[in-house]
């Protein structure tokens, strides 16, 4: 960092630290129990999602009977692919019907 002033050095170091922290956060691996708590569902639901025949929840397992690990970024991407879009017109009609209108 020769030739750079203190502010430029501080900026470069700050950027490197932010990038490293971001990579660490993105690479967070969790057990099934931890993933279930993070996503607000039961362990049974996580196991069901992992065993789905089509588009299962991505996970890793090194040994045949070893611990199953789920990467946060994989789980987040998988959940985004399954985002439910509600039909707002249908929702409004449903609410009005429940109100008797």
VEXDREN-2710 file (C-alpha; in Angstrom, 1 decimal):
% VEXDREN-2710
k/r/px/py/pz
1/UNK/0.0/0.0/0.0
2/UNK/3.0/2.2/-0.7
3/UNK/2.1/5.6/-2.0
4/UNK/-1.5/5.6/-0.6
5/UNK/-2.5/8.0/2.0
6/UNK/-4.0/7.0/5.4
7/UNK/-7.6/7.5/4.2
8/UNK/-7.1/5.4/1.1
9/UNK/-5.5/2.6/3.1
10/UNK/-8.3/2.7/5.7
11/UNK/-10.9/2.6/2.9
12/UNK/-9.1/-0.4/1.2
13/UNK/-8.8/-2.3/4.5
14/UNK/-12.5/-1.5/5.4
15/UNK/-13.6/-2.8/2.0
16/UNK/-11.5/-6.0/2.4
17/UNK/-13.0/-6.6/5.9
18/UNK/-16.6/-6.1/4.6
19/UNK/-16.0/-8.5/1.8
20/UNK/-14.4/-11.2/4.1
21/UNK/-17.3/-10.8/6.6
22/UNK/-19.9/-11.1/3.8
23/UNK/-18.2/-14.3/2.5
24/UNK/-18.2/-15.7/6.0
25/UNK/-21.9/-14.9/6.5
26/UNK/-22.8/-16.4/3.1
27/UNK/-20.9/-19.6/3.8
28/UNK/-22.6/-20.3/7.1
29/UNK/-23.5/-24.0/7.4
30/UNK/-26.2/-25.2/9.9
31/UNK/-27.4/-28.5/11.2
32/UNK/-31.0/-29.5/10.4
33/UNK/-32.0/-28.4/13.9
34/UNK/-30.3/-25.0/13.5
35/UNK/-31.8/-24.6/10.0
36/UNK/-35.3/-25.4/11.2
37/UNK/-35.0/-22.8/14.0
38/UNK/-33.6/-20.2/11.5
39/UNK/-36.5/-20.8/9.1
40/UNK/-39.2/-21.2/11.8
41/UNK/-40.2/-24.7/10.8
42/UNK/-39.9/-28.1/12.4
43/UNK/-37.1/-30.5/11.9
44/UNK/-39.6/-32.9/10.3
45/UNK/-40.5/-30.2/7.7
46/UNK/-36.8/-29.7/6.9
47/UNK/-36.3/-33.5/6.5
48/UNK/-39.3/-33.6/4.2
49/UNK/-38.0/-30.8/2.1
50/UNK/-34.6/-32.5/1.8
51/UNK/-36.3/-35.7/0.6
52/UNK/-38.6/-34.2/-2.0
53/UNK/-38.3/-36.0/-5.3
54/UNK/-38.4/-32.8/-7.2
55/UNK/-36.4/-29.7/-6.2
56/UNK/-35.3/-30.9/-2.8
57/UNK/-33.7/-28.5/-0.3
58/UNK/-29.9/-28.6/-1.0
59/UNK/-27.8/-30.1/1.8
60/UNK/-24.5/-31.9/2.3
61/UNK/-23.6/-35.0/4.1
62/UNK/-20.0/-36.3/4.1
63/UNK/-20.6/-39.8/5.6
64/UNK/-23.6/-42.0/4.9
65/UNK/-24.8/-41.7/8.5
66/UNK/-23.1/-38.4/9.1
67/UNK/-24.5/-35.0/10.1
68/UNK/-26.5/-33.3/7.4
69/UNK/-25.5/-29.6/6.9
70/UNK/-27.5/-26.9/5.1
71/UNK/-25.8/-23.8/3.8
72/UNK/-27.7/-20.6/4.6
73/UNK/-27.3/-19.1/1.2
74/UNK/-28.5/-22.4/-0.4
75/UNK/-31.6/-22.4/1.9
76/UNK/-32.3/-18.8/1.2
77/UNK/-32.1/-19.3/-2.6
78/UNK/-34.3/-22.4/-2.4
79/UNK/-36.9/-20.5/-0.3
80/UNK/-36.9/-17.6/-2.8
81/UNK/-37.7/-20.0/-5.6
82/UNK/-40.7/-21.2/-3.6
83/UNK/-42.0/-17.7/-2.8
84/UNK/-45.8/-17.7/-2.9
85/UNK/-47.4/-14.8/-4.7
86/UNK/-50.9/-14.1/-3.5
87/UNK/-53.6/-13.0/-6.0
88/UNK/-54.5/-9.6/-4.4
89/UNK/-57.9/-9.5/-6.1
90/UNK/-58.8/-13.0/-4.8
91/UNK/-57.5/-12.0/-1.4
92/UNK/-59.7/-8.9/-1.3
93/UNK/-62.8/-10.9/-2.4
94/UNK/-62.1/-13.4/0.3
95/UNK/-61.8/-10.7/3.0
96/UNK/-65.0/-9.0/1.8
97/UNK/-66.8/-12.3/1.7
98/UNK/-65.7/-13.1/5.3
99/UNK/-67.0/-9.6/6.3
100/UNK/-70.3/-10.4/4.6
101/UNK/-69.9/-7.7/2.0
END
